[in-house]
Amino acid sequence: MRKTGFLLTAIILVLSVMLAACGKNNDKNASSNPPSSVEPSVSPSSEPSSEPSESASTDMSALDEALAGKYKGTKVTMFGPFTDADQVKFEVAIKDFEDKTGIDIQYEGSKEFEATVSIRVDGGNAPDIADFPQPGLLNTFVKSGKVIDVSTFMDMDRLKGNYNKSWLDMATMKGPSGDIMAGIWARSSVKSLVWYPKKAFEEAGYTVPKTWDELMALTEQIAKDGDPAWAIGIESGAATGWPATDWVEDIMLRTTSPENYDKWVNGELPFTDDIVKNAVKKMSEIWMNKDYVYGGTKSIVTTSFGDSSTVLFDNPPKAWLHRQASFITSFFPQNLKSGEDYDWFYFPSIDPQYGNPVLVAGDIYAMFNDRPEVRAVMEFFTTGESLKTWIQSGGVIAPMNDAKPEWYTSDVERRMAELAKNATTLRFDGSDLMPGSVGAGTFWKGMTDYVSGTVDLDGAMKEIQAGWKQ
């Protein structure tokens, strides 16, 4: 018994020593590896991070890491077309992010952006991020393999929840090895709008049309009352004709499928096709009727696009309707109140099978250099918060779903955001997607020649189509 007791005591002592040793090893490991919730300190540095982010392995996005201070002291260069007042609004919008993260977004704006960015990228001096108001130009860099595919690091489920699917489709472009997500949409302008002098309109007993047939009936009623319904002008210096292209694009979305629209924009569906001609014919129901247009059809070519809308606000109005993008309010007389003196309605659908499409323009931010702080900035730009102060100052519509309605200063802009958010189809301004020889060349000129009567419809479409060969 005494021997057995001695053996049991010895065994217990040995086990106690072993357990103590294990405990010491565990304590040592704990002290050398802090819990994942505690971030190691990072000393500020003006040098960029050398490695792409490994945030996926820690379940933290690059944006989360940036907000935790991981990239404090780093710099991200950005180049774009924002200058003057727009540049100020942009810089105000990003200031809070810069303060919270310590990342310095060094933005440079240029009125010669389109020409300059090509020189920089092709010369190996690309900015970290570039803002493209014309996706067609971005597409040229995507084809050459110079653009980072943002889907490789962004949470695609979150993006799908925060953008209308059409925005993500329009950001997808073909690179050397297949489709990539070439950037993120950061600012938008809604184009499918018809402006009218609300107070005078209601006093005259007119009602907002919901369909194309109702729109044409309203146009005819106003003509019978002694006024032309429409104020239209396409004069714009070297860019004369561009407002006509917007009309054609809007009507294309209402008379054919989104797939055909995409083929048309890519040059696979020619202007000489009956589908395109049909859209121009629909437009001509208004444009080519001298009783429907202020000053008659021929005045359209010589009337400045910016001045054309002012007759809506004469007393009494000399015309009642004006189709133009959201920016046109900057050309309205300054003493007018939105929602009272003027308002807009949706450019109506034509064929119900194509739903309620919306034509848009906007800015797509593309990434040329892959560093974690650049990823963080790109992720920030996918949030409504990145546009909050700009929205509050007026003049911009957010493409993101998490931009709050109360940020908009007027119901006029708030409804625009809702229109784009709920659209069955969104498509970008077609002429901005086409090669410059077409979109900013023969398309403008051909439509101008057609409206002025220099050529007939077939001649105009052949003239425009020829631009694809230039």
Beta strands, then each sheet from edge to edge (+ up, - down):
strand 1: 75-80
strand 2: 104-109
strand 3: 129-132
strand 4: 172-175
strand 5: 178-181
strand 6: 184-190
strand 7: 193-196
strand 8: 322-323
strand 9: 343-346
strand 10: 357-367
strand 11: 425-428
sheet 1: 2+ 1+ 3+ 10- 6+
sheet 2: 2+ 1+ 3+ 10- 11-
sheet 3: 4+ 5-
sheet 4: 8+ 7- 9+
end
